[in-house]
Amino acid sequence: MDASNEDSITSAVAQTISAFSRLDIAVNNAGIGHQDPTDQLPLDTWRRVMSVNLDGVFLCQRAQIRQMLTQSPLDPSPRGNRGVIVNVSSMLGLVASAPATPAVAYTASKHGVMGLTKTDAVMYAARGIRINAICPGYVGTPLLRESVASGGMAAEVAKVPQQRLGEMEEIADSITFLASPMSSFMTGVGLAVDGGYTCQ
């Protein structure tokens, strides 16, 4: 699926409903980055980042909400819902990027994801849809581990109070929590999973 293409998203949701009859949990996790300060950022880079990171979440979330509104809750108790959406934002959806690693379009897009998450969480809470966001910090992907080893991100990672990179499984566990009944009284939350970075 192309997260920046409306037809692709509509098709993906339709295929999901065709296969499973419902859409109970959706995780919107597509994003691209860059490292440019504003004065050096080409407009086409800004638009490409926004297209995937923010437009993509909006288009996916809109299609998911439209489907979830047609569904009855599987659990009729107060903890039940018509569907749960978890958006993958970033700790840079909560704070600014550091001057040493400028990412103005990425940071703006992830703040936008938080605004979209909070607004729709309030809009659709009474109609039985929960929407939250996960805000990962520095996670030990192969690309980031390579950057740290070469010294490119070592100083930034050193700012993490837990003094380490997050594990990909830790992000997955946090998403699972937000998607599960364990978080049934949570909506509109940006859950920071960042080793304490945004506490500083």
Secondary structure, DSSP 8 states (H G I E B T S, - for coil): --TT-HHHHHHHHHHHHHHHS---EEEE---------GGG--HHHHHHHHIIIIIHHHHHHHHHHHHHTTS--SS-STT--SEEEEEE--GGGTS---TTS--HHHHHHHHHHHHHHHHHHHHHGGGTEEEEEEEE-SB--HHHHHHHHTTSSHHHHTTSTT-S-B-HHHHHHHHHHHHSGGGTT--S-EEEESTTGGG-
